[in-house]
Amino acid sequence: MLFNQLGLSAELLRAVDEKGYKEATPIQQQAIPHILEGHDLLAGAQTGTGKTAGFTLPLLQRLQHGTVNRRRIRALVLTPTRELAAEVGESVRAYGRYLPFRTAVIFGGVSINTQIDKLRKGVDVVVATPGRLLDHMQQGTIDLSAIEVLVLDEADRMLDMGFIRDIRKVLKVLPAERQNLLFSATFSDDIRNLAARTLNSPAEIQVAQKNTTADNVIQLVYPVDKLRKRELLSHRI
């Protein structure tokens, strides 16, 4: 299926075309229509399947055609790592280049003051890691009261990294009326529990066999004594 058959706006299709993309991946074909219709979504998709565009494109269109609430944060994307946050933030900027939205990417390990300055100027979309987002919440430097769309990206990794308590704290301050999108490579019992607490009558899609990795990912296992893990890592690097 081609991108121009998915009901995306002219501005988004122009940006997609400039990226050189014509045909949508399976996750994009299945996720985009559900998100455009306003449904909550539980999606099984691994890294490398095109899932970022699968939620970024319809998210931007929802904001484009939604209630105008200039310079208040209307969409929040939570990711497990700063690297993924940066990647998602770049996708939002690339696909939204012909839309009047501002994006802030928030993660730890860098100055919080720069992020505060950007938030004060007003942004529409925030991509964040849970820990740094909580820092802003505790300092009162971020307002999440106008969130219309919440995305939990690679939710299984966030749970593996111990972010469940942080996620719950974030959920408590969000508006009750919002669209929720949860993407995970695996559907463990913990993910199902999180989905049950977060999503409202969600559509469910899965583009790969349950709990499998993407075909283009090669996995290797190196048995090693616990005390020699760093030595092995150094050797592999």
SULTA-V109622 format. One record per backbone hydrogen bond with DSSP energy under -0.5 kcal/mol. NH is the residue of the N-H (numbers start at 1). CO is the residue of the C=O. E is the energy in kcal/mol with one decimal. If there is no record, write none. Layout:
((NH:CO:E) (NH:CO:E))
This chain:
((3:22:-2.5) (5:2:-1.8) (6:3:-1.9) (8:3:-0.6) (13:9:-2.5) (14:10:-2.1) (15:11:-1.6) (16:12:-2.6) (17:13:-2.5) (18:14:-1.9) (19:15:-1.1) (20:17:-1.3) (21:16:-1.9) (24:1:-2.6) (29:25:-2.7) (30:26:-1.9) (31:27:-2.8) (32:28:-1.8) (33:29:-0.5) (34:30:-0.8) (35:31:-2.4) (36:32:-2.6) (37:33:-1.6) (38:35:-1.5) (39:34:-2.0) (40:200:-0.6) (41:180:-2.2) (42:203:-2.7) (43:41:-0.5) (43:182:-3.0) (44:205:-2.5) (45:43:-0.8) (45:184:-1.5) (49:46:-1.4) (54:50:-1.4) (55:51:-1.3) (55:52:-0.7) (56:52:-2.7) (57:53:-1.8) (59:55:-1.7) (60:56:-2.4) (61:57:-1.9) (62:58:-2.5) (63:59:-2.0) (64:60:-2.4) (65:61:-2.2) (66:63:-0.5) (72:69:-1.5) (74:124:-2.7) (75:124:-1.6) (76:149:-2.5) (77:126:-2.7) (78:76:-0.5) (78:151:-3.1) (79:128:-2.3) (85:81:-2.1) (86:82:-2.5) (87:83:-2.0) (88:84:-2.9) (89:85:-2.7) (90:86:-2.1) (91:87:-1.8) (92:88:-2.5) (93:89:-2.1) (94:90:-2.6) (95:91:-2.9) (96:92:-1.7) (97:94:-1.0) (99:96:-2.0) (101:99:-1.3) (104:125:-2.4) (106:104:-0.5) (106:127:-3.2) (107:105:-0.5) (115:111:-0.8) (116:112:-2.4) (117:113:-2.4) (118:114:-1.8) (119:115:-2.4) (120:116:-2.3) (121:117:-1.2) (122:118:-0.6) (122:119:-1.0) (124:102:-2.4) (125:102:-2.1) (126:75:-2.5) (127:104:-2.6) (128:77:-2.9) (129:106:-1.8) (130:79:-0.6) (133:129:-2.0) (134:130:-2.2) (135:131:-1.6) (136:132:-1.9) (137:133:-2.2) (138:134:-2.8) (139:135:-1.7) (140:136:-0.7) (140:137:-0.7) (141:136:-2.4) (142:136:-0.6) (144:142:-0.5) (147:144:-1.1) (148:74:-3.7) (149:74:-1.7) (150:179:-3.1) (151:76:-2.7) (152:181:-3.0) (153:78:-2.7) (153:151:-0.7) (155:152:-0.6) (155:183:-2.7) (157:154:-0.6) (158:154:-1.7) (159:155:-2.1) (160:156:-2.3) (161:157:-1.9) (162:159:-1.6) (163:158:-2.6) (167:163:-2.7) (168:164:-2.2) (169:165:-1.9) (170:166:-2.0) (171:167:-2.6) (172:168:-1.5) (173:169:-0.6) (173:170:-1.2) (174:170:-0.6) (174:171:-0.9) (175:144:-0.6) (178:176:-0.9) (179:148:-3.1) (181:150:-2.7) (182:41:-3.0) (183:152:-2.9) (183:181:-0.5) (184:43:-2.3) (192:188:-2.3) (193:189:-2.3) (194:190:-2.4) (195:191:-2.8) (196:192:-2.3) (197:193:-1.6) (198:194:-1.4) (199:195:-3.0) (201:199:-0.6) (203:40:-2.7) (205:42:-2.3) (207:44:-2.0) (212:209:-1.2) (217:214:-1.7) (218:216:-0.5) (219:217:-0.5) (223:221:-0.6) (228:225:-1.7) (229:226:-1.3) (232:228:-2.4) (233:229:-2.7) (234:230:-2.7) (235:231:-2.1) (236:232:-2.7) (237:233:-2.5))
